[in-house]
Amino acid sequence: MHCRREGTVVNRTILIVEDEPSIVTLLQYNLEKLHFNTVTAYDGEEALQRFNEREYALIVLDLMLPKLDGVSVCKSIRSIDQQVPIIMLTAKNTEQDKVRGLELGADDYLTKPFSPKELIARIHAILRRTEKGKPHPSSEMKNGDLIINPQNYEVKFKEKLIDVTKKEFELLLYFMQHKGEIITREILLQSVWNFDFVGDSRMIDVQISNLREKIEENKRNPQYLKTVRGLGYKMEDYA
């Protein structure tokens, strides 16, 4: 993902969408201490208003919001911008809520209560990849009926343009660069999410499931992204 820039200055503004003032204050204090700028919104409608006013390096988005919930906010943001990273906050520690956020296009999630230190670590992990990411190949990559263009973040399957999120593209690009190799979830967390700590591998399973919906004719019998039981995943090589 390219850096969001304002002129030649790297964008370090984070949008905090959260209806609990104490959490907002805590996040603002910790982020601004690290020289991030913050913009806040306390309900879903205000969140979309703030989002439309400027560009952000990252968005911290609560799932449970007044007026318009985080699900609707995330959908609206992703319909406009597939690239801005989103970390979703949820008060519910259920698998369904976590999966829901990732399916909407969130890059990561945290369950309340969470430590500011963990959130900061995840923000740094995402932005570090954003600011220092490896340059993508300059030419398109082909594998069977699947074609990706790293320069303009386009994905085509059977000559049809496929709409993917930024995270889905990064995951697919990594698999295309390692066709035929068995890749563990831990490697994907380190290479695609850039996590320096143990993350929840469930987010990988959800993102791969999302990709299968888009690039497989039958996601229950995938021909491209295959599960290697007990090990991880593998992109079949049809080149």
Secondary structure, 3 states (H helix, E strand, C coil): CCCCEECCEECCEEEEECCCHHHHHHHHHHHHHCCCEEEEECCHHHHHHHHHHCCCCEEEEECCCCCCCHHHHHHHHHHHCCCCCEEEEECCCCHHHHHHHHHCCCCEEEECCCCHHHHHHHHHHHHHHHHHCCCCCCCCEEECCEEEECCCCEEEECCEEECCCHHHHHHHHHHHHCCCCEECHHHHHHHCCCCCCCCCCHHHHHHHHHHHHHHCCCCCCCCCEEEECCCEEEECCCC
